[in-house]
Amino acid sequence: MPFNSRLTRMLAGTAMLSLALTGCGGVGAGPQLPPASFVALQEGPGEEYVIGPLDELTIFVWRNPELGASVQVRPDGRITTPLITDMPAVGKTPSMLAEDIKLQLSQYIQEPIVSVIVNKFAGTFSQQVRIVGATEKPASIPFRANMTLLDAMIAVGGLSEYAAGNKARLVRFDKQSGAQKEYAVRIGDLLRKGDTKANVLLMPGDVIIIPRARSERAPMTSIYEEVRIALHGIWHRRWIALGVAWAVCLLGWLVVAMVPNSYESKARIFVQIDDVLADQIGIGGDRKRDIERVRQTLTSAVNLEKVVRATRLGDKVTTDKQMQSAVESLGKQVTVVSQQDNLFEITGTAGGGGRNDAENAKLAQDVVQKMIDIFREENLAGGRGEMTDTLAFMDQQLADRKKALEEAELKRTEFESKNAGFIPGAGSLTTRLEAARNQMRDVESNLLAAQSALASINGQLSGTPQTIAIPGVSGGAKGALAQAMSDLGSMRARGLTDSHPDVISAKAQIANLQKAAAGEGGGGGAPNPAYSSLVSIKADREASLVSLQSRRASLQAEISQLTAQQYSEPTVAAEAARINRDYDVLKEQYDKLLRDREQLRLRGQVETERDAVKFEVIDPPTMPRGPAAPDRPLLLFLVLIVGIGAGCGGAFALGQLKSAYSTTGQLERATGLPVLGAISEAITRDMRAQRAKRLKYWAGGVAGLFVVLFVLLGVEMLKRGMVA
């Protein structure tokens, strides 16, 4: 005991000394900057921006867009624009650069107006803030007015995992003294602890250097260390983990034991729901509908009620409400699946209900067998008297439809004989009126084409000279000279000076055209044959247009006359349409009934000669030899896995709640302070023997979980063997 007391006092003293030493060297030495607020009290403009290399600029020249350009400042600090080569841009403000460009363009344009727009900012190094060292992405960012240390760290993604943020330094050039100064900044406290006093204002040209912590490790080493720490925490609290595992396993095994076994019996039957002869003559039924009919017949409420009464399911049923509940429950436990067109599998399930496993297994087999017996007794063929009654009903309907159709046909014939000239048909007013309208549409289409062709000829005539120019007639070089002089006047109106390249080119062109125009003499012209040909074509088109207009007037008169005759008897056409519509409806109904009646008659003959439904049991109901659900061995094993996982998880969670550290690296990362060393625990022989004894007890507790699992599995296998 004295030895342990001395060891405890020594460990406590060493820990206090370590904390004292780490507190002395926690923050980098150097002068401090005054803190800045997170939000500026009053936003204001900063220093005027100075253009730097790689900036993207847009140069705009008012009323002379061809002299403007979008350029990027070259690494040597110069730019090139139309008419200006290699102008220095770095170190100038946008307004200063605009004045320099204006001075250069004054040689070519009178009083130019120039604007310089900065589209992408890179800036000079004196206008940037550079962050290097242990950050997520070291970068050089443009300085913005009122920028703080927090803004810069947000731009670079914060500190890296192993950064010593409180040892960072800020290097700044002092313009007043002309010397470089270093300041200590506490980036770790700012980002990890939210210390507002660690936020400082930045200036253009600042450099922030962030060193790495001495305890830096590779990512894989860090993961390995975290796993070791987690396992150590669980092992340190292994008795808690064992207790939680026992509690979870006992509770889970109790729940699994309370779940009743359910037994399943299956049988396969063959039902002939189609017929070769019926398919051959094309009167076969819908197979999907027949298959669904088999399912509904097997699982109908009437059949299920018969099953309940014939098996042990109905032993405790005394009222209609209990019977309805039993039928609904049985409907959920019975399934009929169509494996092929004519092959069905019946599955019945039984479980619980206060019965033992052997009784439930026998009940599942009895349910399936009873369903097969009921289906065999009823059959699916049904009474053939139903077919006879259906045919008699169809014959009666056909007779009624036939009589109504004959009356409608007689009525239509009498009406057509009285109004032969007014009803639709060959030679009727409607037919002639429709023909006249079709002709009118064709004439109007041709008339529109003729008008378009005549307009095209007129356009060609307006652009074709009546005579061909010959030497001596005004035009040629003289016309080109007049155009060139007009262009020169436009350039001077835009403000271009005589030094502008376009003005110089226009003057040279005018001088050449003046010489060519002076060499042209007087003369006349000859008639243009193309013009004469176009005049002849125009006369042809005008004659065609007049003919089409006359034909259109004639058709309009004819249409008006036929329309007047048609409207003299407006009820005739309506009556004819109604009679025809009634006749068509009756005719369609009669034809459909006749087809349906013939198909039913032929189906009845086929079913009389051949049985449409054949029934055969392929596989009789099986006797279950083991429960279908639940899979108790698997559930018992899963409960053990969940119990062990819950124990480990509980021990780990308890370790996270306590502020204890397993390694020096964990303590160093949590405090942000360097740890000078660690002292190992001294274990005596008695302590080692006591720990070995407790370890044996713990191993026995773990082994007990597996022993209980094997006992439960043995009991389950014994019960299954007894049922089989």
Secondary structure, 3 states (H helix, E strand, C coil): CHHHHHHHHHHHHHHHHHHHHHHHCCCCCCCCCCECCCCCCCCCCCCCCCCCCCCEEEEEECCCHHHCEEEECCCCCEEEECCEEEEECCCCCHHHHHHHHHHHHCCCECCCCEEEEEEECCCCHHHEEEEEECECCCEEEECCCCCEHHHHHHHCCCECCCECHHHEEEEEEECCCCEEEEEEECHHHHHHCCCHHHCEECCCCCEEEECECCCCCCHHHHHHHHHHHHHHHHHHCHHHHHHHHHHHHHHHHHHHHHCCCEEEEEEEEEEECCCHHHHHCCCCCCHHHHHHHHHHHHCCHHHHHHHHHHCHHHCCCCCHHHHHHHHHHHHHHEEEEECCCCEEEEEEEEECCCCCHHHHHHHHHHHHHHHHHHHHHHCCCCCCHHHHHHHHHHHHHHHHHHHHHHHHHHHHHHHHHHCCCCCCCCCCHHHHHHHHHHHHHHHHHHHHHHHHHHHHHHHHHHHCCCEEECCCCCCCHHHHHHHHHHHHHHHHHCCECCCCHHHHHHHHHHHHHHHHHHHCCCCCEEECHHHHHHHHHHHHHHHHHHHHHHHHHHHHHHHHHHHHHHHCCHHHHHHHHHHHHHHHHHHHHHHHHHHHHHHHHHHHHHHHHCCCCEEEEEECCCCCCCCCECCHHHHHHHHHHHHHHHHHHHHHHHHHHCCCCCCHHHHHHHHCCCCCCCCCCCCCHHHHHHHHHHHHHHHHHHHHHHHHHHHHHHHHHHHHHHHC
